[in-house]
């Protein structure tokens, strides 16, 4: 069985640094956090909460089921994990990160053994096999991400449909008639990443209502392929004046791709992304964006979960879906299209 020392060795950090990342008790750099969490996933490491569970009726541990999937951008996923872990720490709870590929089996194991007081699910799919396990568990749970069937669950998510409409509306108001949406890889859609088609379907519907053309494309989530994808997409659509980017890896690769082509934003191409302000600062992104609010979503999910954990008589409010309304952060990357375009 892997130990925290094994995690530290694989991640190339000290034992105390690895412990700080997993407990959230001290701030560490995003790069180190990614390395430690990747080592946790590689080794299948989980802290032992059994002793505390035997001593008290509560473990003071929240299970966090999350995976760094190869078709999603790891730094973006890390922001959701930090949002959950930071709020849990503020409320006096530790986090048990579970990243097994068989999420349903892992969830049943940690709930049946009472290793945790409650569970937060990330990487929520449209048809997610973990949900029936969670509904049957004695512990409460919360989801960050909207599944196809959210009944009897506390669900928190960005309103991706409204985000798609807002992105299109903003560019149309500036006079753009030729738009392109770059989304997550096809694999994300195939495995049930509903947030991709929720934004895309709403954006296409809004474009049709406004009488403009919106074309769609997908790009990879990792370098160097995402760079090649962005170049091919721009080559294939030279008439596009407004670009919507619903892919964090593509957004991070876009400044370099535009520079190589001698293009600037908004003079040559207006750009709106969908990512957090922290993500924009980390990657020095100059593009306006819809705030994805991973920290706020983590805070809302954990606070509601802890309320259910600590309510001895049960919360009177029913379970339900709570959306965060999208907000446009203007960084000056959009403007009217050049005459003749």
N, C-alpha and C positions, 0 to 999 in steps of 0.2 A: 504494500500500500504506500502511495506517495506521501511524502512529508513536506512541510513548509520549507525545509532545507533543500529538498529536491526541486521545488518550484524556484527557489532563489538561484540554484545552480543553473537550471535550464534558462532562466531569464537573464542570467549574468548580473545579478544584483545581490546585495547582502540579505541575510535572513530577515533583519529588521525592516529593510525596505519592502521586501515582499509582504511581510506581515502588515505594514502600514497601508499598502495598496489594498489588501483584502479587507482590512478593518475600517479603512477610511479615516483613521484617527489623525493622520498627517497628510498634508498636501504633497503630492508627487507630480512629476511632469507627465503630460499625456503619453510621451514616448515610453517611459518606464511602465506606466499603467498598461499600455497595450502589450508590452513584453511579458509582464507578470501574468496578465489574464490569458495570454496565448499559452504560456507555460502551464497554467491551471488546466486549460482545456486539453492540451497535449497529454498531460499526466493523469487526467481524471481526478485531480485532487479535490477533496472536500474536507473542511474543518470538522472536527469531532464535537458535536453538540450534545452527545448522549449523556455525558456526566451531569451537565446542567439540567437536562430534562428530568433525570432521576431525582435530583435534589429539590426541584420546585415544580409547580403545576404549569409554569411557563418556561420556555427555553430562552425567551427574549431574542429569538433569531427569526428572521424573515428569509424564506427561500426565494431566490431570484433565478428563474430559469431563462437562460439567454445563451445564444450561440453566436460566434463570429463566423458567419457563413461566407464562403468564398465569392458569392455573387452579390455581396453587400460590402460597403466601404467601412472597414473596421473603426476608424476614428469617429464616424457618425454613430455607430452602435455604442461605442464607449461613452458617449455623452448621455445616453439614456441610462446606462448602468450607473454612471456617477450621480445622475439625478436621483435615482432610487437609493443608492448607498449613502449619499450625503444626508438625505432626509431621514433615513432610518437611524443613522448615527445621532442626529439631533434629537430624536425621540427615544434614544436609549436602546436601540436594537442593533444587533449585528446582522450581517448578510451572509448567507450561505449560497455561494454562486454555484449553480448546477448547469453544466454545459453538455451533458450527454446527448448524443444524436437521437436516442429513443426518449423523447421528452415525456411521453405518457408513462413509460415504465419508471423513469426517474422521479416523476411527480408522485406516483403511487408509493414508491419506496420511502420518500422523505415524509409524506403525510401519514402513511400507515405506521411508521416508526416514531411518529411525533417528534421528529427532529426539529420541526419549525412550528411557529405559532400561526403563520400565515404565508401566503405565496403571492409573488408578483410574476406575471408572465410577460416576456418580451418575444419578439419574432412571431407575433400572432398571425396565423394563417386564416384564410377565409373558412376553410373546413379544417379545424384544428383538433387533432385527436386527444389533446390534453384536457379539453374542456369538460368532457363527461367525467373524467377522473377528478377534476377540480370540483365539479358539482356534487360528487359523491363523497368528498372528503369532509372530515369534521372541522377542518380549519377553513377560514375564509380566504378568498383570493381576490386579486385585482389584476386587470389586464391593461397594458399600454398598447393599444392597437385594437381595431374593431374587427371582430370575426363575423361570419355570416349569420350565426345564431348567438346573440348576446344575452339571452334570457337568463335570469337568476345570477347575473354576474355584474360586478362593478367594472365598467369599461371607461377608459380615458383615452382620448385621441385628438389629434388636430382634425379640424373639419377640412379634409382634403378636397372634397367636392367644391366647397366655397373657395378654397385656395385656388383651384383651377379657374373658376369663374373670375376671381379677382385679378389673376395674372393676365387673362385675356382682356378683361375690361380696361385695365390700366394701359395696355399697349394700343388698344383700339381708340381710346380717348386721345392718344397722342397722334393718331392718324395712320397707324400701321394697318396694312391690308394683307400682308404675306407673313405668316407666323409659322414657327416650327417648335414643336415640343420634343425635348430629348429626355427620355425616361430611363428607368432602371433596366438592367438586362432582362431578356425574355425569361430566363430561368426564375426570376423573382415572381413574375406573373404566373408561370406554370406551377409553382409550388404554393400559390394562393396568396401572394402579396397584394391584397385588395387595395391597399393605399395607392398602388400604381394606377390601377384602372379607375378608381374613384376620382382621382384628379384628372386623368386623361379624358374620361367620358364626359365629365362636367365641362372641361375646357373645350372639347369638340362641340358640345351642345351650345355653349355660349358663343363660340365662333360662328356657328351656323345662324344663330339668332341675330348676330350683329352683321351678318353678311360678309364675313372675311374668311380667308382660307387659312386653315391650321393643318399642317402636316405633322406626322409623328415619326419618331425614330427612337431606337434604343442604343445604349452604349454600355460597354463593359464597366465593371466596378474596380478594376485594378490596372495599374500601369504594367507594361507599356501599351496594352491593348486599348485602353480608354483613349489614349492620345491618338492612336491610329483611327479609332472610331470617330472621334470628333473631327479630325481632318477629312475623313471620307464624307461625313455628314455635311460639312460646310462646302466641300467640293460639289456635292450632289444638289445643293440648294442655294445657288448664288443669288437668287432673287429674294431670298428671305431678308426682312428688315428687323424682325422681332424674334428673339430667341427665349424660350421658356425652358429652364433646366431643372428637371425633377430627378436629379442624379448627382449626389455629392461628389463622387469621384470625377464626373464630367465637369462639374463646376470648378473643381480644383485644377483640372488640366486645361481649362479653357483659356486663361490668360496667356499661357505659353503658346497655345495653338493660334490665338489671334495675333500675337506678336510675330510669329513666324510668317504669317500671311500679310503682315503690314497693316492690320486692321486695328481699329480702336473702338471703344464703347463709351458713349453712344453715337459717336460721329458716323461710324460705318454700320454698327449693329447694336440695337438696343437689347439688353439682357436682363432677365429676371430669374433668379434661382429660388430654390426652396431649401433652406438650411437655417441653422441657428446663428445668432450674432456671434457667439463664441467660436463657432466653426469658421465664420468669415474672418475673425481676427486671427485664428490659428493659421489659416492658409493665406492670409493677406488678400482676401478676395475683394475686388472693387465693385462687385455687382449688387444692385438692389435685390432684395429677396423677401420671400414670405418667411416669417419667423416660425421655425418648427417647434420651438419651446420644449426641448427634451427635459430640461431641469424642472420646468413647471409641471409637465406631465408626471415626472417621477414624484414630485412633491405631492401632487393631488392624489395619485394612486396610493402612495405609502400612508399618507395621513388618513385617508378613508379606510385603508386596511387596518391600521392601528386602532382606529375608532371601533371597528367591528371586533377586533381581537380583545379590546379592553372593556367592551360593553357586556356586562354580565347578564343583562336581560335581553340583549339583542337590540340593534338600532331600529327605531320605528320606521325609518325611511326605506323604501324599496330599493332593490338593485336597479341599475340603469346605466345608460350611455351618456357620458358628459363630453361634449366637444369643446375644444378651445377654438375660438374664432381666429381666423388668420389675420395677421397684421403685416402690412407692407413696410419694410425698412428701406427708405430711399437713400442709396449711396451714389446717386447721380449717374447711373449707367443706362438710363432710358431717356429718350427724347424724340422729337418728331423725325420721321425718316427724311433723308436728303431728297430734294426735288428730283423728280424723274425716277424715283425708286418706289 
